[in-house]
């Protein structure tokens, strides 16, 4: 994981953000991604039960609507 550094200046009521250099971070490094089903053509689908994004090659959720135009 990346080293994160912060500076707090004299004004205790104000925190100023500085440039953050994270380095190489993969999507699967995030804690709210379940990458167990990673395969070619997979996509992320949010799982409201686990509060995570699941990697899946198919959409099997009745709550998902894909509106992509006219066919």
PyMOL Python script that loads the backbone (N, CA, C, O; Angstrom):
from pymol import cmd

cmd.read_pdbstr("""\
ATOM      1  N   UNK A   1       0.840  -1.171   0.000  1.00  0.00           N
ATOM      2  CA  UNK A   1       0.000   0.000   0.000  1.00  0.00           C
ATOM      3  C   UNK A   1       0.887   1.236   0.000  1.00  0.00           C
ATOM      4  O   UNK A   1       2.050   1.162   0.397  1.00  0.00           O
ATOM      5  N   UNK A   2       0.368   2.335  -0.427  1.00  0.00           N
ATOM      6  CA  UNK A   2       1.131   3.571  -0.579  1.00  0.00           C
ATOM      7  C   UNK A   2       1.369   4.255   0.759  1.00  0.00           C
ATOM      8  O   UNK A   2       0.582   4.115   1.694  1.00  0.00           O
ATOM      9  N   UNK A   3       2.474   5.000   0.833  1.00  0.00           N
ATOM     10  CA  UNK A   3       2.739   5.832   1.994  1.00  0.00           C
ATOM     11  C   UNK A   3       2.039   7.161   1.792  1.00  0.00           C
ATOM     12  O   UNK A   3       2.209   7.794   0.750  1.00  0.00           O
ATOM     13  N   UNK A   4       1.266   7.591   2.753  1.00  0.00           N
ATOM     14  CA  UNK A   4       0.543   8.851   2.660  1.00  0.00           C
ATOM     15  C   UNK A   4       1.116   9.805   3.702  1.00  0.00           C
ATOM     16  O   UNK A   4       1.203   9.475   4.884  1.00  0.00           O
ATOM     17  N   UNK A   5       1.505  10.991   3.244  1.00  0.00           N
ATOM     18  CA  UNK A   5       2.075  11.990   4.132  1.00  0.00           C
ATOM     19  C   UNK A   5       1.165  13.206   4.172  1.00  0.00           C
ATOM     20  O   UNK A   5       0.560  13.563   3.161  1.00  0.00           O
ATOM     21  N   UNK A   6       1.065  13.839   5.319  1.00  0.00           N
ATOM     22  CA  UNK A   6       0.231  15.037   5.461  1.00  0.00           C
ATOM     23  C   UNK A   6       0.994  16.088   6.252  1.00  0.00           C
ATOM     24  O   UNK A   6       1.852  15.772   7.077  1.00  0.00           O
ATOM     25  N   UNK A   7       0.660  17.352   5.981  1.00  0.00           N
ATOM     26  CA  UNK A   7       1.235  18.467   6.734  1.00  0.00           C
ATOM     27  C   UNK A   7       0.099  19.277   7.317  1.00  0.00           C
ATOM     28  O   UNK A   7      -0.849  19.627   6.614  1.00  0.00           O
ATOM     29  N   UNK A   8       0.193  19.571   8.590  1.00  0.00           N
ATOM     30  CA  UNK A   8      -0.802  20.421   9.236  1.00  0.00           C
ATOM     31  C   UNK A   8      -0.105  21.724   9.593  1.00  0.00           C
ATOM     32  O   UNK A   8       0.905  21.734  10.298  1.00  0.00           O
ATOM     33  N   UNK A   9      -0.654  22.806   9.102  1.00  0.00           N
ATOM     34  CA  UNK A   9      -0.037  24.117   9.304  1.00  0.00           C
ATOM     35  C   UNK A   9      -0.496  24.736  10.620  1.00  0.00           C
ATOM     36  O   UNK A   9      -1.251  24.117  11.370  1.00  0.00           O
ATOM     37  N   UNK A  10      -0.053  25.928  10.893  1.00  0.00           N
ATOM     38  CA  UNK A  10      -0.305  26.576  12.185  1.00  0.00           C
ATOM     39  C   UNK A  10      -1.776  26.772  12.529  1.00  0.00           C
ATOM     40  O   UNK A  10      -2.135  26.745  13.707  1.00  0.00           O
ATOM     41  N   UNK A  11      -2.617  26.963  11.553  1.00  0.00           N
ATOM     42  CA  UNK A  11      -4.034  27.169  11.828  1.00  0.00           C
ATOM     43  C   UNK A  11      -4.685  25.817  12.122  1.00  0.00           C
ATOM     44  O   UNK A  11      -4.871  25.027  11.196  1.00  0.00           O
ATOM     45  N   UNK A  12      -5.035  25.522  13.369  1.00  0.00           N
ATOM     46  CA  UNK A  12      -5.568  24.201  13.716  1.00  0.00           C
ATOM     47  C   UNK A  12      -6.978  23.951  13.161  1.00  0.00           C
ATOM     48  O   UNK A  12      -7.450  22.814  13.173  1.00  0.00           O
ATOM     49  N   UNK A  13      -7.650  24.997  12.677  1.00  0.00           N
ATOM     50  CA  UNK A  13      -9.001  24.843  12.143  1.00  0.00           C
ATOM     51  C   UNK A  13      -9.012  24.592  10.638  1.00  0.00           C
ATOM     52  O   UNK A  13     -10.081  24.476  10.039  1.00  0.00           O
ATOM     53  N   UNK A  14      -7.844  24.510  10.029  1.00  0.00           N
ATOM     54  CA  UNK A  14      -7.768  24.390   8.584  1.00  0.00           C
ATOM     55  C   UNK A  14      -6.747  23.321   8.203  1.00  0.00           C
ATOM     56  O   UNK A  14      -5.601  23.368   8.651  1.00  0.00           O
ATOM     57  N   UNK A  15      -7.154  22.367   7.387  1.00  0.00           N
ATOM     58  CA  UNK A  15      -6.245  21.352   6.873  1.00  0.00           C
ATOM     59  C   UNK A  15      -6.131  21.581   5.370  1.00  0.00           C
ATOM     60  O   UNK A  15      -7.142  21.658   4.673  1.00  0.00           O
ATOM     61  N   UNK A  16      -4.915  21.688   4.877  1.00  0.00           N
ATOM     62  CA  UNK A  16      -4.675  21.948   3.469  1.00  0.00           C
ATOM     63  C   UNK A  16      -4.175  20.677   2.809  1.00  0.00           C
ATOM     64  O   UNK A  16      -3.211  20.065   3.269  1.00  0.00           O
ATOM     65  N   UNK A  17      -4.838  20.279   1.722  1.00  0.00           N
ATOM     66  CA  UNK A  17      -4.432  19.075   1.005  1.00  0.00           C
ATOM     67  C   UNK A  17      -3.229  19.385   0.125  1.00  0.00           C
ATOM     68  O   UNK A  17      -3.171  20.432  -0.520  1.00  0.00           O
ATOM     69  N   UNK A  18      -2.295  18.489   0.104  1.00  0.00           N
ATOM     70  CA  UNK A  18      -1.099  18.614  -0.721  1.00  0.00           C
ATOM     71  C   UNK A  18      -1.170  17.559  -1.826  1.00  0.00           C
ATOM     72  O   UNK A  18      -2.060  16.708  -1.818  1.00  0.00           O
ATOM     73  N   UNK A  19      -0.258  17.614  -2.750  1.00  0.00           N
ATOM     74  CA  UNK A  19      -0.192  16.612  -3.812  1.00  0.00           C
ATOM     75  C   UNK A  19       0.089  15.248  -3.200  1.00  0.00           C
ATOM     76  O   UNK A  19       0.948  15.109  -2.328  1.00  0.00           O
ATOM     77  N   UNK A  20      -0.631  14.266  -3.657  1.00  0.00           N
ATOM     78  CA  UNK A  20      -0.504  12.914  -3.137  1.00  0.00           C
ATOM     79  C   UNK A  20       0.018  12.015  -4.240  1.00  0.00           C
ATOM     80  O   UNK A  20      -0.604  11.904  -5.296  1.00  0.00           O
ATOM     81  N   UNK A  21       1.149  11.376  -4.010  1.00  0.00           N
ATOM     82  CA  UNK A  21       1.704  10.436  -4.969  1.00  0.00           C
ATOM     83  C   UNK A  21       1.438   9.033  -4.452  1.00  0.00           C
ATOM     84  O   UNK A  21       2.011   8.611  -3.447  1.00  0.00           O
ATOM     85  N   UNK A  22       0.575   8.320  -5.140  1.00  0.00           N
ATOM     86  CA  UNK A  22       0.154   7.009  -4.681  1.00  0.00           C
ATOM     87  C   UNK A  22       0.997   5.895  -5.294  1.00  0.00           C
ATOM     88  O   UNK A  22       1.223   4.873  -4.646  1.00  0.00           O
ATOM     89  N   UNK A  23       1.460   6.067  -6.511  1.00  0.00           N
ATOM     90  CA  UNK A  23       2.206   5.005  -7.175  1.00  0.00           C
ATOM     91  C   UNK A  23       1.267   4.122  -7.959  1.00  0.00           C
ATOM     92  O   UNK A  23       0.219   4.584  -8.413  1.00  0.00           O
ATOM     93  N   UNK A  24       1.613   2.884  -8.126  1.00  0.00           N
ATOM     94  CA  UNK A  24       0.777   1.943  -8.876  1.00  0.00           C
ATOM     95  C   UNK A  24      -0.287   1.350  -7.972  1.00  0.00           C
ATOM     96  O   UNK A  24       0.020   0.652  -7.006  1.00  0.00           O
ATOM     97  N   UNK A  25      -1.536   1.632  -8.294  1.00  0.00           N
ATOM     98  CA  UNK A  25      -2.660   1.094  -7.534  1.00  0.00           C
ATOM     99  C   UNK A  25      -3.575   0.378  -8.512  1.00  0.00           C
ATOM    100  O   UNK A  25      -3.966   0.942  -9.534  1.00  0.00           O
ATOM    101  N   UNK A  26      -3.911  -0.852  -8.200  1.00  0.00           N
ATOM    102  CA  UNK A  26      -4.821  -1.630  -9.038  1.00  0.00           C
ATOM    103  C   UNK A  26      -6.237  -1.511  -8.493  1.00  0.00           C
ATOM    104  O   UNK A  26      -6.437  -1.256  -7.306  1.00  0.00           O
ATOM    105  N   UNK A  27      -7.204  -1.696  -9.360  1.00  0.00           N
ATOM    106  CA  UNK A  27      -8.605  -1.660  -8.947  1.00  0.00           C
ATOM    107  C   UNK A  27      -8.868  -2.692  -7.854  1.00  0.00           C
ATOM    108  O   UNK A  27      -9.658  -2.446  -6.942  1.00  0.00           O
ATOM    109  N   UNK A  28      -8.218  -3.832  -7.943  1.00  0.00           N
ATOM    110  CA  UNK A  28      -8.412  -4.890  -6.951  1.00  0.00           C
ATOM    111  C   UNK A  28      -7.762  -4.579  -5.606  1.00  0.00           C
ATOM    112  O   UNK A  28      -7.967  -5.319  -4.644  1.00  0.00           O
ATOM    113  N   UNK A  29      -6.974  -3.487  -5.516  1.00  0.00           N
ATOM    114  CA  UNK A  29      -6.406  -3.065  -4.240  1.00  0.00           C
ATOM    115  C   UNK A  29      -7.448  -2.390  -3.352  1.00  0.00           C
ATOM    116  O   UNK A  29      -7.252  -2.286  -2.141  1.00  0.00           O
ATOM    117  N   UNK A  30      -8.545  -1.934  -3.936  1.00  0.00           N
ATOM    118  CA  UNK A  30      -9.588  -1.257  -3.168  1.00  0.00           C
ATOM    119  C   UNK A  30     -10.319  -2.253  -2.283  1.00  0.00           C
ATOM    120  O   UNK A  30     -10.523  -3.403  -2.672  1.00  0.00           O
ATOM    121  N   UNK A  31     -10.709  -1.818  -1.108  1.00  0.00           N
ATOM    122  CA  UNK A  31     -11.325  -2.733  -0.141  1.00  0.00           C
ATOM    123  C   UNK A  31     -12.788  -3.028  -0.427  1.00  0.00           C
ATOM    124  O   UNK A  31     -13.344  -3.966   0.144  1.00  0.00           O
ATOM    125  N   UNK A  32     -13.434  -2.243  -1.306  1.00  0.00           N
ATOM    126  CA  UNK A  32     -14.839  -2.510  -1.603  1.00  0.00           C
ATOM    127  C   UNK A  32     -15.032  -3.208  -2.945  1.00  0.00           C
ATOM    128  O   UNK A  32     -16.106  -3.128  -3.542  1.00  0.00           O
ATOM    129  N   UNK A  33     -13.989  -3.894  -3.419  1.00  0.00           N
ATOM    130  CA  UNK A  33     -14.046  -4.662  -4.661  1.00  0.00           C
ATOM    131  C   UNK A  33     -13.831  -6.136  -4.341  1.00  0.00           C
ATOM    132  O   UNK A  33     -12.816  -6.508  -3.753  1.00  0.00           O
ATOM    133  N   UNK A  34     -14.786  -6.971  -4.730  1.00  0.00           N
ATOM    134  CA  UNK A  34     -14.632  -8.417  -4.610  1.00  0.00           C
ATOM    135  C   UNK A  34     -14.231  -8.923  -5.991  1.00  0.00           C
ATOM    136  O   UNK A  34     -15.082  -9.070  -6.869  1.00  0.00           O
ATOM    137  N   UNK A  35     -12.958  -9.187  -6.187  1.00  0.00           N
ATOM    138  CA  UNK A  35     -12.431  -9.537  -7.505  1.00  0.00           C
ATOM    139  C   UNK A  35     -12.327 -11.043  -7.720  1.00  0.00           C
ATOM    140  O   UNK A  35     -11.572 -11.485  -8.586  1.00  0.00           O
ATOM    141  N   UNK A  36     -13.063 -11.833  -6.956  1.00  0.00           N
ATOM    142  CA  UNK A  36     -12.960 -13.292  -7.033  1.00  0.00           C
ATOM    143  C   UNK A  36     -13.318 -13.842  -8.409  1.00  0.00           C
ATOM    144  O   UNK A  36     -12.771 -14.870  -8.809  1.00  0.00           O
ATOM    145  N   UNK A  37     -14.220 -13.191  -9.148  1.00  0.00           N
ATOM    146  CA  UNK A  37     -14.649 -13.717 -10.445  1.00  0.00           C
ATOM    147  C   UNK A  37     -13.963 -13.070 -11.630  1.00  0.00           C
ATOM    148  O   UNK A  37     -14.517 -13.063 -12.729  1.00  0.00           O
ATOM    149  N   UNK A  38     -12.766 -12.523 -11.434  1.00  0.00           N
ATOM    150  CA  UNK A  38     -12.089 -11.813 -12.509  1.00  0.00           C
ATOM    151  C   UNK A  38     -11.774 -12.734 -13.682  1.00  0.00           C
ATOM    152  O   UNK A  38     -11.095 -13.750 -13.531  1.00  0.00           O
ATOM    153  N   UNK A  39     -12.278 -12.359 -14.844  1.00  0.00           N
ATOM    154  CA  UNK A  39     -12.050 -13.099 -16.080  1.00  0.00           C
ATOM    155  C   UNK A  39     -12.201 -12.133 -17.247  1.00  0.00           C
ATOM    156  O   UNK A  39     -12.710 -11.025 -17.075  1.00  0.00           O
ATOM    157  N   UNK A  40     -11.772 -12.535 -18.408  1.00  0.00           N
ATOM    158  CA  UNK A  40     -11.874 -11.695 -19.589  1.00  0.00           C
ATOM    159  C   UNK A  40     -13.336 -11.356 -19.875  1.00  0.00           C
ATOM    160  O   UNK A  40     -14.171 -12.258 -19.953  1.00  0.00           O
ATOM    161  N   UNK A  41     -13.655 -10.082 -20.029  1.00  0.00           N
ATOM    162  CA  UNK A  41     -15.013  -9.645 -20.316  1.00  0.00           C
ATOM    163  C   UNK A  41     -15.864  -9.392 -19.081  1.00  0.00           C
ATOM    164  O   UNK A  41     -17.037  -9.043 -19.206  1.00  0.00           O
ATOM    165  N   UNK A  42     -15.298  -9.561 -17.893  1.00  0.00           N
ATOM    166  CA  UNK A  42     -16.065  -9.360 -16.658  1.00  0.00           C
ATOM    167  C   UNK A  42     -16.321  -7.874 -16.426  1.00  0.00           C
ATOM    168  O   UNK A  42     -15.633  -7.022 -16.988  1.00  0.00           O
ATOM    169  N   UNK A  43     -17.307  -7.574 -15.602  1.00  0.00           N
ATOM    170  CA  UNK A  43     -17.658  -6.198 -15.260  1.00  0.00           C
ATOM    171  C   UNK A  43     -17.909  -6.092 -13.762  1.00  0.00           C
ATOM    172  O   UNK A  43     -18.033  -7.102 -13.070  1.00  0.00           O
ATOM    173  N   UNK A  44     -17.982  -4.865 -13.273  1.00  0.00           N
ATOM    174  CA  UNK A  44     -18.283  -4.629 -11.857  1.00  0.00           C
ATOM    175  C   UNK A  44     -19.781  -4.423 -11.694  1.00  0.00           C
ATOM    176  O   UNK A  44     -20.401  -3.680 -12.455  1.00  0.00           O
ATOM    177  N   UNK A  45     -20.350  -5.078 -10.709  1.00  0.00           N
ATOM    178  CA  UNK A  45     -21.765  -4.945 -10.395  1.00  0.00           C
ATOM    179  C   UNK A  45     -21.879  -4.750  -8.885  1.00  0.00           C
ATOM    180  O   UNK A  45     -21.360  -5.555  -8.112  1.00  0.00           O
ATOM    181  N   UNK A  46     -22.558  -3.681  -8.465  1.00  0.00           N
ATOM    182  CA  UNK A  46     -22.659  -3.381  -7.034  1.00  0.00           C
ATOM    183  C   UNK A  46     -23.597  -4.362  -6.346  1.00  0.00           C
ATOM    184  O   UNK A  46     -24.677  -4.664  -6.852  1.00  0.00           O
ATOM    185  N   UNK A  47     -23.174  -4.856  -5.187  1.00  0.00           N
ATOM    186  CA  UNK A  47     -23.958  -5.791  -4.392  1.00  0.00           C
ATOM    187  C   UNK A  47     -24.405  -5.057  -3.130  1.00  0.00           C
ATOM    188  O   UNK A  47     -23.596  -4.794  -2.240  1.00  0.00           O
ATOM    189  N   UNK A  48     -25.693  -4.727  -3.057  1.00  0.00           N
ATOM    190  CA  UNK A  48     -26.223  -3.977  -1.921  1.00  0.00           C
ATOM    191  C   UNK A  48     -26.220  -4.760  -0.622  1.00  0.00           C
ATOM    192  O   UNK A  48     -26.278  -4.161   0.452  1.00  0.00           O
ATOM    193  N   UNK A  49     -26.152  -6.075  -0.690  1.00  0.00           N
ATOM    194  CA  UNK A  49     -26.116  -6.898   0.520  1.00  0.00           C
ATOM    195  C   UNK A  49     -24.747  -6.826   1.192  1.00  0.00           C
ATOM    196  O   UNK A  49     -24.656  -6.703   2.413  1.00  0.00           O
ATOM    197  N   UNK A  50     -23.683  -6.901   0.392  1.00  0.00           N
ATOM    198  CA  UNK A  50     -22.327  -6.878   0.941  1.00  0.00           C
ATOM    199  C   UNK A  50     -21.708  -5.484   0.926  1.00  0.00           C
ATOM    200  O   UNK A  50     -20.645  -5.270   1.508  1.00  0.00           O
ATOM    201  N   UNK A  51     -22.377  -4.524   0.254  1.00  0.00           N
ATOM    202  CA  UNK A  51     -21.861  -3.163   0.081  1.00  0.00           C
ATOM    203  C   UNK A  51     -20.502  -3.155  -0.613  1.00  0.00           C
ATOM    204  O   UNK A  51     -19.630  -2.347  -0.294  1.00  0.00           O
ATOM    205  N   UNK A  52     -20.342  -4.069  -1.565  1.00  0.00           N
ATOM    206  CA  UNK A  52     -19.115  -4.151  -2.348  1.00  0.00           C
ATOM    207  C   UNK A  52     -19.461  -4.295  -3.818  1.00  0.00           C
ATOM    208  O   UNK A  52     -20.589  -4.635  -4.172  1.00  0.00           O
ATOM    209  N   UNK A  53     -18.483  -4.035  -4.666  1.00  0.00           N
ATOM    210  CA  UNK A  53     -18.618  -4.275  -6.090  1.00  0.00           C
ATOM    211  C   UNK A  53     -18.081  -5.669  -6.380  1.00  0.00           C
ATOM    212  O   UNK A  53     -16.951  -5.992  -6.013  1.00  0.00           O
ATOM    213  N   UNK A  54     -18.887  -6.492  -7.038  1.00  0.00           N
ATOM    214  CA  UNK A  54     -18.479  -7.839  -7.404  1.00  0.00           C
ATOM    215  C   UNK A  54     -18.069  -7.863  -8.872  1.00  0.00           C
ATOM    216  O   UNK A  54     -18.714  -7.237  -9.713  1.00  0.00           O
ATOM    217  N   UNK A  55     -16.998  -8.585  -9.175  1.00  0.00           N
ATOM    218  CA  UNK A  55     -16.588  -8.793 -10.555  1.00  0.00           C
ATOM    219  C   UNK A  55     -17.352 -10.002 -11.061  1.00  0.00           C
ATOM    220  O   UNK A  55     -17.302 -11.075 -10.459  1.00  0.00           O
ATOM    221  N   UNK A  56     -18.065  -9.827 -12.178  1.00  0.00           N
ATOM    222  CA  UNK A  56     -18.882 -10.907 -12.701  1.00  0.00           C
ATOM    223  C   UNK A  56     -18.911 -10.885 -14.234  1.00  0.00           C
ATOM    224  O   UNK A  56     -18.904  -9.810 -14.832  1.00  0.00           O
ATOM    225  N   UNK A  57     -18.943 -12.060 -14.874  1.00  0.00           N
ATOM    226  CA  UNK A  57     -19.032 -12.095 -16.334  1.00  0.00           C
ATOM    227  C   UNK A  57     -20.475 -12.005 -16.840  1.00  0.00           C
ATOM    228  O   UNK A  57     -20.685 -11.850 -18.043  1.00  0.00           O
ATOM    229  N   UNK A  58     -21.475 -12.098 -15.954  1.00  0.00           N
ATOM    230  CA  UNK A  58     -22.876 -12.026 -16.363  1.00  0.00           C
ATOM    231  C   UNK A  58     -23.674 -11.154 -15.418  1.00  0.00           C
ATOM    232  O   UNK A  58     -23.303 -10.963 -14.260  1.00  0.00           O
ATOM    233  N   UNK A  59     -24.773 -10.629 -15.927  1.00  0.00           N
ATOM    234  CA  UNK A  59     -25.678  -9.835 -15.101  1.00  0.00           C
ATOM    235  C   UNK A  59     -26.857 -10.717 -14.745  1.00  0.00           C
ATOM    236  O   UNK A  59     -27.637 -11.105 -15.615  1.00  0.00           O
ATOM    237  N   UNK A  60     -26.987 -11.030 -13.480  1.00  0.00           N
ATOM    238  CA  UNK A  60     -28.074 -11.888 -13.027  1.00  0.00           C
ATOM    239  C   UNK A  60     -28.912 -11.209 -11.969  1.00  0.00           C
ATOM    240  O   UNK A  60     -29.456 -11.876 -11.088  1.00  0.00           O
ATOM    241  N   UNK A  61     -29.027  -9.894 -12.038  1.00  0.00           N
ATOM    242  CA  UNK A  61     -29.751  -9.148 -11.024  1.00  0.00           C
ATOM    243  C   UNK A  61     -30.959  -8.488 -11.673  1.00  0.00           C
ATOM    244  O   UNK A  61     -30.811  -7.739 -12.638  1.00  0.00           O
ATOM    245  N   UNK A  62     -32.143  -8.755 -11.157  1.00  0.00           N
ATOM    246  CA  UNK A  62     -33.366  -8.203 -11.730  1.00  0.00           C
ATOM    247  C   UNK A  62     -33.461  -6.689 -11.573  1.00  0.00           C
ATOM    248  O   UNK A  62     -34.275  -6.059 -12.249  1.00  0.00           O
ATOM    249  N   UNK A  63     -32.661  -6.093 -10.709  1.00  0.00           N
ATOM    250  CA  UNK A  63     -32.685  -4.645 -10.504  1.00  0.00           C
ATOM    251  C   UNK A  63     -31.817  -3.881 -11.500  1.00  0.00           C
ATOM    252  O   UNK A  63     -31.815  -2.650 -11.496  1.00  0.00           O
ATOM    253  N   UNK A  64     -31.084  -4.588 -12.346  1.00  0.00           N
ATOM    254  CA  UNK A  64     -30.178  -3.943 -13.289  1.00  0.00           C
ATOM    255  C   UNK A  64     -30.884  -3.677 -14.612  1.00  0.00           C
ATOM    256  O   UNK A  64     -31.433  -4.593 -15.225  1.00  0.00           O
ATOM    257  N   UNK A  65     -30.869  -2.430 -15.047  1.00  0.00           N
ATOM    258  CA  UNK A  65     -31.413  -2.040 -16.344  1.00  0.00           C
ATOM    259  C   UNK A  65     -30.281  -1.449 -17.159  1.00  0.00           C
ATOM    260  O   UNK A  65     -29.558  -0.574 -16.683  1.00  0.00           O
ATOM    261  N   UNK A  66     -30.126  -1.922 -18.379  1.00  0.00           N
ATOM    262  CA  UNK A  66     -29.132  -1.359 -19.275  1.00  0.00           C
ATOM    263  C   UNK A  66     -29.889  -0.612 -20.362  1.00  0.00           C
ATOM    264  O   UNK A  66     -30.598  -1.208 -21.173  1.00  0.00           O
ATOM    265  N   UNK A  67     -29.725   0.697 -20.359  1.00  0.00           N
ATOM    266  CA  UNK A  67     -30.390   1.538 -21.352  1.00  0.00           C
ATOM    267  C   UNK A  67     -29.294   2.132 -22.206  1.00  0.00           C
ATOM    268  O   UNK A  67     -28.599   3.057 -21.786  1.00  0.00           O
ATOM    269  N   UNK A  68     -29.137   1.595 -23.413  1.00  0.00           N
ATOM    270  CA  UNK A  68     -28.018   2.007 -24.244  1.00  0.00           C
ATOM    271  C   UNK A  68     -28.404   2.601 -25.576  1.00  0.00           C
ATOM    272  O   UNK A  68     -27.539   2.768 -26.436  1.00  0.00           O
ATOM    273  N   UNK A  69     -29.662   2.928 -25.783  1.00  0.00           N
ATOM    274  CA  UNK A  69     -30.043   3.544 -27.047  1.00  0.00           C
ATOM    275  C   UNK A  69     -31.097   2.739 -27.786  1.00  0.00           C
ATOM    276  O   UNK A  69     -31.777   1.892 -27.207  1.00  0.00           O
ATOM    277  N   UNK A  70     -31.219   3.017 -29.061  1.00  0.00           N
ATOM    278  CA  UNK A  70     -32.215   2.376 -29.910  1.00  0.00           C
ATOM    279  C   UNK A  70     -31.559   1.290 -30.738  1.00  0.00           C
ATOM    280  O   UNK A  70     -30.463   1.480 -31.266  1.00  0.00           O
ATOM    281  N   UNK A  71     -32.225   0.148 -30.852  1.00  0.00           N
ATOM    282  CA  UNK A  71     -31.679  -0.967 -31.615  1.00  0.00           C
ATOM    283  C   UNK A  71     -32.608  -1.315 -32.753  1.00  0.00           C
ATOM    284  O   UNK A  71     -32.326  -2.235 -33.521  1.00  0.00           O
TER     285      UNK A  71
END
""", "prot")
cmd.dss("prot")
cmd.show_as("cartoon", "prot")
cmd.util.cbc("prot")
cmd.orient("prot")
